[in-house]
Amino acid sequence: MFLYQGAPSWLVITVSQPYVRSVDRAEIETRDGRRLPLVWFGLDEGTWGGAVPVALDAVSHLRLLDREGRVVLETQVPAQGD
């Protein structure tokens, strides 16, 4: 995952085998507990990118989910200054 703080902020996600075929959608979780879908995320070749609907310092986690909504991969986003 690569994050860019700007106007707009965006991120790029790359998923390798064996996980790429299991991932169906993505969401971010904000530090105040909101879960926001990344609507631009789709099934392609394993690399996706697009705008983030909140400032990056508000993002605490990125989750990649399967078709049933189960977490396939998850990462914590460090707070700025960590």
Backbone atoms as SQL, in Angstrom:
CREATE TABLE atoms (id INTEGER PRIMARY KEY, chain TEXT, resi INTEGER, resn TEXT, atom TEXT, x REAL, y REAL, z REAL);
INSERT INTO atoms VALUES
  (1, 'A', 1, 'MET', 'N', 0.842, -1.156, 0.000),
  (2, 'A', 1, 'MET', 'CA', 0.000, 0.000, 0.000),
  (3, 'A', 1, 'MET', 'C', 0.899, 1.234, 0.000),
  (4, 'A', 2, 'PHE', 'N', 0.563, 2.178, -0.859),
  (5, 'A', 2, 'PHE', 'CA', 1.247, 3.463, -0.914),
  (6, 'A', 2, 'PHE', 'C', 0.199, 4.537, -0.693),
  (7, 'A', 3, 'LEU', 'N', 0.455, 5.440, 0.235),
  (8, 'A', 3, 'LEU', 'CA', -0.463, 6.532, 0.560),
  (9, 'A', 3, 'LEU', 'C', 0.125, 7.862, 0.128),
  (10, 'A', 4, 'TYR', 'N', -0.724, 8.722, -0.412),
  (11, 'A', 4, 'TYR', 'CA', -0.301, 10.061, -0.806),
  (12, 'A', 4, 'TYR', 'C', -1.239, 11.084, -0.174),
  (13, 'A', 5, 'GLN', 'N', -0.686, 11.976, 0.641),
  (14, 'A', 5, 'GLN', 'CA', -1.455, 13.054, 1.258),
  (15, 'A', 5, 'GLN', 'C', -1.431, 14.249, 0.330),
  (16, 'A', 6, 'GLY', 'N', -2.574, 14.623, -0.181),
  (17, 'A', 6, 'GLY', 'CA', -2.656, 15.752, -1.095),
  (18, 'A', 6, 'GLY', 'C', -4.093, 16.175, -1.263),
  (19, 'A', 7, 'ALA', 'N', -4.387, 16.823, -2.351),
  (20, 'A', 7, 'ALA', 'CA', -5.749, 17.277, -2.638),
  (21, 'A', 7, 'ALA', 'C', -6.124, 16.803, -4.037),
  (22, 'A', 8, 'PRO', 'N', -6.702, 15.641, -4.206),
  (23, 'A', 8, 'PRO', 'CA', -7.162, 14.748, -3.134),
  (24, 'A', 8, 'PRO', 'C', -6.054, 13.807, -2.673),
  (25, 'A', 9, 'SER', 'N', -6.251, 13.228, -1.493),
  (26, 'A', 9, 'SER', 'CA', -5.372, 12.150, -1.032),
  (27, 'A', 9, 'SER', 'C', -5.776, 10.880, -1.758),
  (28, 'A', 10, 'TRP', 'N', -4.823, 9.998, -1.963),
  (29, 'A', 10, 'TRP', 'CA', -5.115, 8.755, -2.660),
  (30, 'A', 10, 'TRP', 'C', -4.216, 7.641, -2.159),
  (31, 'A', 11, 'LEU', 'N', -4.534, 6.431, -2.567),
  (32, 'A', 11, 'LEU', 'CA', -3.693, 5.299, -2.219),
  (33, 'A', 11, 'LEU', 'C', -3.654, 4.311, -3.367),
  (34, 'A', 12, 'VAL', 'N', -2.589, 3.528, -3.376),
  (35, 'A', 12, 'VAL', 'CA', -2.407, 2.446, -4.343),
  (36, 'A', 12, 'VAL', 'C', -2.221, 1.171, -3.528),
  (37, 'A', 13, 'ILE', 'N', -2.940, 0.132, -3.924),
  (38, 'A', 13, 'ILE', 'CA', -2.893, -1.161, -3.244),
  (39, 'A', 13, 'ILE', 'C', -2.416, -2.205, -4.244),
  (40, 'A', 14, 'THR', 'N', -1.438, -3.012, -3.846),
  (41, 'A', 14, 'THR', 'CA', -0.991, -4.135, -4.658),
  (42, 'A', 14, 'THR', 'C', -1.131, -5.398, -3.833),
  (43, 'A', 15, 'VAL', 'N', -1.785, -6.394, -4.409),
  (44, 'A', 15, 'VAL', 'CA', -2.011, -7.672, -3.733),
  (45, 'A', 15, 'VAL', 'C', -1.396, -8.772, -4.588),
  (46, 'A', 16, 'SER', 'N', -0.615, -9.628, -3.955),
  (47, 'A', 16, 'SER', 'CA', 0.031, -10.714, -4.692),
  (48, 'A', 16, 'SER', 'C', -0.715, -12.030, -4.464),
  (49, 'A', 17, 'GLN', 'N', -0.324, -13.034, -5.220),
  (50, 'A', 17, 'GLN', 'CA', -0.869, -14.384, -5.039),
  (51, 'A', 17, 'GLN', 'C', -0.471, -14.871, -3.661),
  (52, 'A', 18, 'PRO', 'N', -1.233, -15.671, -2.976),
  (53, 'A', 18, 'PRO', 'CA', -2.476, -16.286, -3.413),
  (54, 'A', 18, 'PRO', 'C', -3.715, -15.444, -3.087),
  (55, 'A', 19, 'TYR', 'N', -3.535, -14.244, -2.574),
  (56, 'A', 19, 'TYR', 'CA', -4.651, -13.445, -2.072),
  (57, 'A', 19, 'TYR', 'C', -5.468, -12.738, -3.146),
  (58, 'A', 20, 'VAL', 'N', -4.868, -12.405, -4.268),
  (59, 'A', 20, 'VAL', 'CA', -5.526, -11.560, -5.258),
  (60, 'A', 20, 'VAL', 'C', -6.868, -12.126, -5.724),
  (61, 'A', 21, 'ARG', 'N', -6.986, -13.415, -5.854),
  (62, 'A', 21, 'ARG', 'CA', -8.247, -14.018, -6.315),
  (63, 'A', 21, 'ARG', 'C', -9.318, -14.043, -5.222),
  (64, 'A', 22, 'SER', 'N', -8.913, -13.883, -3.962),
  (65, 'A', 22, 'SER', 'CA', -9.849, -13.915, -2.841),
  (66, 'A', 22, 'SER', 'C', -10.466, -12.566, -2.532),
  (67, 'A', 23, 'VAL', 'N', -9.839, -11.497, -2.997),
  (68, 'A', 23, 'VAL', 'CA', -10.267, -10.142, -2.643),
  (69, 'A', 23, 'VAL', 'C', -11.374, -9.671, -3.583),
  (70, 'A', 24, 'ASP', 'N', -12.450, -9.138, -2.994),
  (71, 'A', 24, 'ASP', 'CA', -13.587, -8.655, -3.762),
  (72, 'A', 24, 'ASP', 'C', -13.793, -7.149, -3.625),
  (73, 'A', 25, 'ARG', 'N', -13.510, -6.602, -2.445),
  (74, 'A', 25, 'ARG', 'CA', -13.711, -5.165, -2.209),
  (75, 'A', 25, 'ARG', 'C', -12.786, -4.699, -1.111),
  (76, 'A', 26, 'ALA', 'N', -12.747, -3.363, -0.943),
  (77, 'A', 26, 'ALA', 'CA', -11.858, -2.759, 0.049),
  (78, 'A', 26, 'ALA', 'C', -12.608, -1.698, 0.833),
  (79, 'A', 27, 'GLU', 'N', -12.151, -1.491, 2.066),
  (80, 'A', 27, 'GLU', 'CA', -12.702, -0.421, 2.892),
  (81, 'A', 27, 'GLU', 'C', -11.596, 0.158, 3.755),
  (82, 'A', 28, 'ILE', 'N', -11.801, 1.402, 4.167),
  (83, 'A', 28, 'ILE', 'CA', -10.925, 1.999, 5.161),
  (84, 'A', 28, 'ILE', 'C', -11.739, 2.181, 6.433),
  (85, 'A', 29, 'GLU', 'N', -11.042, 2.160, 7.551),
  (86, 'A', 29, 'GLU', 'CA', -11.668, 2.502, 8.825),
  (87, 'A', 29, 'GLU', 'C', -10.999, 3.768, 9.325),
  (88, 'A', 30, 'THR', 'N', -11.799, 4.704, 9.771),
  (89, 'A', 30, 'THR', 'CA', -11.256, 5.962, 10.289),
  (90, 'A', 30, 'THR', 'C', -10.951, 5.824, 11.778),
  (91, 'A', 31, 'ARG', 'N', -10.184, 6.746, 12.296),
  (92, 'A', 31, 'ARG', 'CA', -9.803, 6.718, 13.711),
  (93, 'A', 31, 'ARG', 'C', -11.017, 6.868, 14.629),
  (94, 'A', 32, 'ASP', 'N', -12.126, 7.405, 14.118),
  (95, 'A', 32, 'ASP', 'CA', -13.339, 7.507, 14.933),
  (96, 'A', 32, 'ASP', 'C', -14.289, 6.327, 14.699),
  (97, 'A', 33, 'GLY', 'N', -13.832, 5.278, 13.992),
  (98, 'A', 33, 'GLY', 'CA', -14.582, 4.039, 13.865),
  (99, 'A', 33, 'GLY', 'C', -15.483, 3.896, 12.653),
  (100, 'A', 34, 'ARG', 'N', -15.539, 4.907, 11.767),
  (101, 'A', 34, 'ARG', 'CA', -16.359, 4.776, 10.554),
  (102, 'A', 34, 'ARG', 'C', -15.670, 3.842, 9.567),
  (103, 'A', 35, 'ARG', 'N', -16.486, 3.027, 8.878),
  (104, 'A', 35, 'ARG', 'CA', -15.977, 2.160, 7.816),
  (105, 'A', 35, 'ARG', 'C', -16.504, 2.684, 6.494),
  (106, 'A', 36, 'LEU', 'N', -15.584, 3.021, 5.600),
  (107, 'A', 36, 'LEU', 'CA', -15.933, 3.636, 4.323),
  (108, 'A', 36, 'LEU', 'C', -15.452, 2.754, 3.174),
  (109, 'A', 37, 'PRO', 'N', -16.350, 2.366, 2.277),
  (110, 'A', 37, 'PRO', 'CA', -15.922, 1.547, 1.133),
  (111, 'A', 37, 'PRO', 'C', -15.095, 2.375, 0.160),
  (112, 'A', 38, 'LEU', 'N', -14.141, 1.725, -0.464),
  (113, 'A', 38, 'LEU', 'CA', -13.374, 2.352, -1.546),
  (114, 'A', 38, 'LEU', 'C', -14.073, 1.950, -2.836),
  (115, 'A', 39, 'VAL', 'N', -14.941, 2.821, -3.323),
  (116, 'A', 39, 'VAL', 'CA', -15.832, 2.482, -4.430),
  (117, 'A', 39, 'VAL', 'C', -15.089, 2.247, -5.743),
  (118, 'A', 40, 'TRP', 'N', -13.892, 2.755, -5.876),
  (119, 'A', 40, 'TRP', 'CA', -13.117, 2.568, -7.103),
  (120, 'A', 40, 'TRP', 'C', -12.438, 1.209, -7.144),
  (121, 'A', 41, 'PHE', 'N', -12.417, 0.500, -6.023),
  (122, 'A', 41, 'PHE', 'CA', -11.741, -0.792, -5.949),
  (123, 'A', 41, 'PHE', 'C', -12.516, -1.830, -6.751),
  (124, 'A', 42, 'GLY', 'N', -11.817, -2.630, -7.540),
  (125, 'A', 42, 'GLY', 'CA', -12.491, -3.652, -8.335),
  (126, 'A', 42, 'GLY', 'C', -11.575, -4.814, -8.628),
  (127, 'A', 43, 'LEU', 'N', -12.125, -5.811, -9.236),
  (128, 'A', 43, 'LEU', 'CA', -11.360, -7.010, -9.564),
  (129, 'A', 43, 'LEU', 'C', -10.584, -6.786, -10.855),
  (130, 'A', 44, 'ASP', 'N', -9.289, -6.713, -10.743),
  (131, 'A', 44, 'ASP', 'CA', -8.412, -6.522, -11.893),
  (132, 'A', 44, 'ASP', 'C', -7.214, -7.446, -11.758),
  (133, 'A', 45, 'GLU', 'N', -6.068, -6.900, -11.989),
  (134, 'A', 45, 'GLU', 'CA', -4.841, -7.686, -12.010),
  (135, 'A', 45, 'GLU', 'C', -4.095, -7.705, -10.676),
  (136, 'A', 46, 'GLY', 'N', -4.651, -7.089, -9.630),
  (137, 'A', 46, 'GLY', 'CA', -3.979, -7.110, -8.339),
  (138, 'A', 46, 'GLY', 'C', -3.416, -5.775, -7.912),
  (139, 'A', 47, 'THR', 'N', -3.566, -4.728, -8.726),
  (140, 'A', 47, 'THR', 'CA', -3.130, -3.388, -8.352),
  (141, 'A', 47, 'THR', 'C', -4.267, -2.415, -8.619),
  (142, 'A', 48, 'TRP', 'N', -4.593, -1.632, -7.602),
  (143, 'A', 48, 'TRP', 'CA', -5.694, -0.679, -7.689),
  (144, 'A', 48, 'TRP', 'C', -5.264, 0.641, -7.071),
  (145, 'A', 49, 'GLY', 'N', -5.896, 1.707, -7.483),
  (146, 'A', 49, 'GLY', 'CA', -5.598, 3.006, -6.884),
  (147, 'A', 49, 'GLY', 'C', -6.751, 3.961, -7.075),
  (148, 'A', 50, 'GLY', 'N', -6.834, 4.925, -6.178),
  (149, 'A', 50, 'GLY', 'CA', -7.881, 5.925, -6.283),
  (150, 'A', 50, 'GLY', 'C', -7.887, 6.863, -5.099),
  (151, 'A', 51, 'ALA', 'N', -8.809, 7.803, -5.155),
  (152, 'A', 51, 'ALA', 'CA', -8.922, 8.823, -4.110),
  (153, 'A', 51, 'ALA', 'C', -9.475, 8.224, -2.825),
  (154, 'A', 52, 'VAL', 'N', -9.058, 8.798, -1.708),
  (155, 'A', 52, 'VAL', 'CA', -9.527, 8.417, -0.383),
  (156, 'A', 52, 'VAL', 'C', -10.530, 9.479, 0.061),
  (157, 'A', 53, 'PRO', 'N', -11.713, 9.069, 0.575),
  (158, 'A', 53, 'PRO', 'CA', -12.761, 10.040, 0.877),
  (159, 'A', 53, 'PRO', 'C', -12.563, 10.864, 2.144),
  (160, 'A', 54, 'VAL', 'N', -11.449, 10.677, 2.852),
  (161, 'A', 54, 'VAL', 'CA', -11.130, 11.452, 4.057),
  (162, 'A', 54, 'VAL', 'C', -9.645, 11.785, 4.034),
  (163, 'A', 55, 'ALA', 'N', -9.230, 12.691, 4.911),
  (164, 'A', 55, 'ALA', 'CA', -7.795, 12.991, 5.045),
  (165, 'A', 55, 'ALA', 'C', -7.066, 11.738, 5.525),
  (166, 'A', 56, 'LEU', 'N', -5.853, 11.520, 5.045),
  (167, 'A', 56, 'LEU', 'CA', -5.122, 10.307, 5.398),
  (168, 'A', 56, 'LEU', 'C', -4.845, 10.201, 6.885),
  (169, 'A', 57, 'ASP', 'N', -4.690, 11.326, 7.584),
  (170, 'A', 57, 'ASP', 'CA', -4.439, 11.228, 9.020),
  (171, 'A', 57, 'ASP', 'C', -5.658, 10.733, 9.795),
  (172, 'A', 58, 'ALA', 'N', -6.820, 10.659, 9.131),
  (173, 'A', 58, 'ALA', 'CA', -8.024, 10.119, 9.759),
  (174, 'A', 58, 'ALA', 'C', -8.156, 8.608, 9.559),
  (175, 'A', 59, 'VAL', 'N', -7.319, 8.012, 8.711),
  (176, 'A', 59, 'VAL', 'CA', -7.417, 6.589, 8.387),
  (177, 'A', 59, 'VAL', 'C', -6.613, 5.766, 9.388),
  (178, 'A', 60, 'SER', 'N', -7.266, 4.746, 9.968),
  (179, 'A', 60, 'SER', 'CA', -6.562, 3.868, 10.915),
  (180, 'A', 60, 'SER', 'C', -6.265, 2.486, 10.327),
  (181, 'A', 61, 'HIS', 'N', -7.142, 1.979, 9.434),
  (182, 'A', 61, 'HIS', 'CA', -6.961, 0.646, 8.879),
  (183, 'A', 61, 'HIS', 'C', -7.424, 0.603, 7.421),
  (184, 'A', 62, 'LEU', 'N', -6.816, -0.300, 6.686),
  (185, 'A', 62, 'LEU', 'CA', -7.270, -0.670, 5.354),
  (186, 'A', 62, 'LEU', 'C', -7.593, -2.148, 5.419),
  (187, 'A', 63, 'ARG', 'N', -8.785, -2.516, 4.919),
  (188, 'A', 63, 'ARG', 'CA', -9.192, -3.920, 4.898),
  (189, 'A', 63, 'ARG', 'C', -9.587, -4.321, 3.483),
  (190, 'A', 64, 'LEU', 'N', -9.125, -5.505, 3.082),
  (191, 'A', 64, 'LEU', 'CA', -9.541, -6.111, 1.829),
  (192, 'A', 64, 'LEU', 'C', -10.442, -7.280, 2.192),
  (193, 'A', 65, 'LEU', 'N', -11.633, -7.305, 1.598),
  (194, 'A', 65, 'LEU', 'CA', -12.670, -8.244, 1.989),
  (195, 'A', 65, 'LEU', 'C', -13.017, -9.204, 0.853),
  (196, 'A', 66, 'ASP', 'N', -13.504, -10.395, 1.225),
  (197, 'A', 66, 'ASP', 'CA', -13.978, -11.327, 0.213),
  (198, 'A', 66, 'ASP', 'C', -15.449, -11.040, -0.094),
  (199, 'A', 67, 'ARG', 'N', -16.066, -11.853, -0.926),
  (200, 'A', 67, 'ARG', 'CA', -17.460, -11.615, -1.347),
  (201, 'A', 67, 'ARG', 'C', -18.448, -11.673, -0.197),
  (202, 'A', 68, 'GLU', 'N', -18.126, -12.413, 0.852),
  (203, 'A', 68, 'GLU', 'CA', -19.015, -12.529, 2.005),
  (204, 'A', 68, 'GLU', 'C', -18.743, -11.447, 3.050),
  (205, 'A', 69, 'GLY', 'N', -17.760, -10.574, 2.799),
  (206, 'A', 69, 'GLY', 'CA', -17.440, -9.510, 3.736),
  (207, 'A', 69, 'GLY', 'C', -16.429, -9.884, 4.800),
  (208, 'A', 70, 'ARG', 'N', -15.822, -11.065, 4.664),
  (209, 'A', 70, 'ARG', 'CA', -14.784, -11.485, 5.606),
  (210, 'A', 70, 'ARG', 'C', -13.452, -10.831, 5.238),
  (211, 'A', 71, 'VAL', 'N', -12.667, -10.520, 6.244),
  (212, 'A', 71, 'VAL', 'CA', -11.365, -9.885, 6.032),
  (213, 'A', 71, 'VAL', 'C', -10.386, -10.903, 5.452),
  (214, 'A', 72, 'VAL', 'N', -9.808, -10.558, 4.291),
  (215, 'A', 72, 'VAL', 'CA', -8.767, -11.371, 3.671),
  (216, 'A', 72, 'VAL', 'C', -7.405, -10.836, 4.089),
  (217, 'A', 73, 'LEU', 'N', -7.236, -9.531, 3.995),
  (218, 'A', 73, 'LEU', 'CA', -6.001, -8.853, 4.397),
  (219, 'A', 73, 'LEU', 'C', -6.371, -7.560, 5.112),
  (220, 'A', 74, 'GLU', 'N', -5.549, -7.190, 6.085),
  (221, 'A', 74, 'GLU', 'CA', -5.792, -5.965, 6.844),
  (222, 'A', 74, 'GLU', 'C', -4.447, -5.365, 7.232),
  (223, 'A', 75, 'THR', 'N', -4.390, -4.044, 7.216),
  (224, 'A', 75, 'THR', 'CA', -3.192, -3.364, 7.678),
  (225, 'A', 75, 'THR', 'C', -3.589, -2.139, 8.488),
  (226, 'A', 76, 'GLN', 'N', -2.778, -1.846, 9.472),
  (227, 'A', 76, 'GLN', 'CA', -2.985, -0.641, 10.269),
  (228, 'A', 76, 'GLN', 'C', -2.180, 0.489, 9.655),
  (229, 'A', 77, 'VAL', 'N', -2.783, 1.668, 9.623),
  (230, 'A', 77, 'VAL', 'CA', -2.119, 2.849, 9.090),
  (231, 'A', 77, 'VAL', 'C', -1.592, 3.643, 10.290),
  (232, 'A', 78, 'PRO', 'N', -0.285, 3.797, 10.399),
  (233, 'A', 78, 'PRO', 'CA', 0.255, 4.542, 11.551),
  (234, 'A', 78, 'PRO', 'C', -0.239, 5.977, 11.562),
  (235, 'A', 79, 'ALA', 'N', -0.458, 6.498, 12.744),
  (236, 'A', 79, 'ALA', 'CA', -0.811, 7.907, 12.895),
  (237, 'A', 79, 'ALA', 'C', 0.380, 8.742, 12.444),
  (238, 'A', 80, 'GLN', 'N', 0.119, 9.915, 11.902),
  (239, 'A', 80, 'GLN', 'CA', 1.219, 10.791, 11.489),
  (240, 'A', 80, 'GLN', 'C', 2.069, 11.108, 12.706),
  (241, 'A', 81, 'GLY', 'N', 3.368, 11.031, 12.516),
  (242, 'A', 81, 'GLY', 'CA', 4.307, 11.275, 13.606),
  (243, 'A', 81, 'GLY', 'C', 4.747, 10.016, 14.308),
  (244, 'A', 82, 'ASP', 'N', 4.102, 8.866, 13.984),
  (245, 'A', 82, 'ASP', 'CA', 4.502, 7.575, 14.599),
  (246, 'A', 82, 'ASP', 'C', 5.658, 6.980, 13.843);
